[in-house]
Each structure stands twice: as structure tokens, then as C-alpha cells.
Amino acid sequence: MLAPKHQAFLAEMQRRGQPAPDGLTQCFQLLSLAAAIDQDCARRLAPQDLSEGRFVLLILLQGAEQALSPHQLAERAGVTRATVTGLLDGLQRDGLLERHADADDKRRINVCLTAAGEALAVSLFDQHTQWIRGLFADLSSAERRLLSGLLCRIWARTDAGRAP
């Protein structure tokens, strides 16, 4: 289940006579799994001409109680404003969202889904969550809790996990 680049790294360790790869194999398994899930996600979204970034914006807008600004979307999606602008341009071009000047401040832009965007977001959210649940369907609730705990422990040792 290891990606070729990870297999090559482990083979090079062995060639150099390095000690057992304590933790490296599991790290590479996790990275390979994450890449496979990302690839599957991209294949599932491609028929709707969506990237993961565009999908995330649809879900954020669908779940919002009111229209959101591009700045708010960028913060919530964890991307730059420039990235959000490009994603919004594509979604607007496809008729999935609209931009409107704010009623109180004409300099501010608010974004909301069209009826087509709303319908697509609802449908894809349900499909996506069912697919993800299916990935973990063979794990018992105790195994999922154990996996979650182990992943949290590893996360806490990363720079991101230690950041304030």
C-alpha cells in the first residue's frame, strides 16, 4: 500500500544499512492512504467539474445562515483570498453562485449559492459523507476511537499540532 516514492525511500534506507525504519513505514502508509483518498475524492468530484477547493466552498456556502464574503470563505476554507477569488470565479461562471454588493457597504461583496448550487451542494455532501463512512465501515467503533486517539497523539508531535 506504499506509494512508489515511499518504497524507494525505504529501499534506500536498507541499501545504506540504516536501522529498522521505526515509524517511517507507518508514516509512509498514512501519507499513501491520504494521497489515495485525495485521488479518489478528485475522481468523484470531476464529473461535476469540481475540485476539492470548489466543493469545500459550496459546502461552506450551503451551510451558512447568511451570505459570506470572500474573506470569510478564505478563512473558513484555510486558503488565501487569491485562491478563493479563482474558485469563486469558476463557480460563478458555472452558475452555482452569485456575488452581490453588501446592502450596508457597497465596497463589500457577499457570496451566496444559486438554486443549482444549493442542490448540487446538498447532493454532493450526502454522497461524500456516505463515501467517507464507507472507507471506515470495516472498523468497529472501538477501533475508530483507537485510531483517532493514535492520530491525535501523532498530530501533537507535529509543528502544526504544537502551534498555538
Secondary structure, 3 states (H helix, E strand, C coil): CCCHHHHHHHHHHHHCCCCCCCCHHHHHHHHHHHHHHHHHHHHHHHHHCCCHHHHHHHHHHHHCCCCECHHHHHHHHCCCHHHHHHHHHHHHHCCCEEEEECCCCCCCEEEEECHHHHHHHHHHHHHHHHHHHHHCCCCCHHHHHHHHHHHHHHHCCCHHHHCC
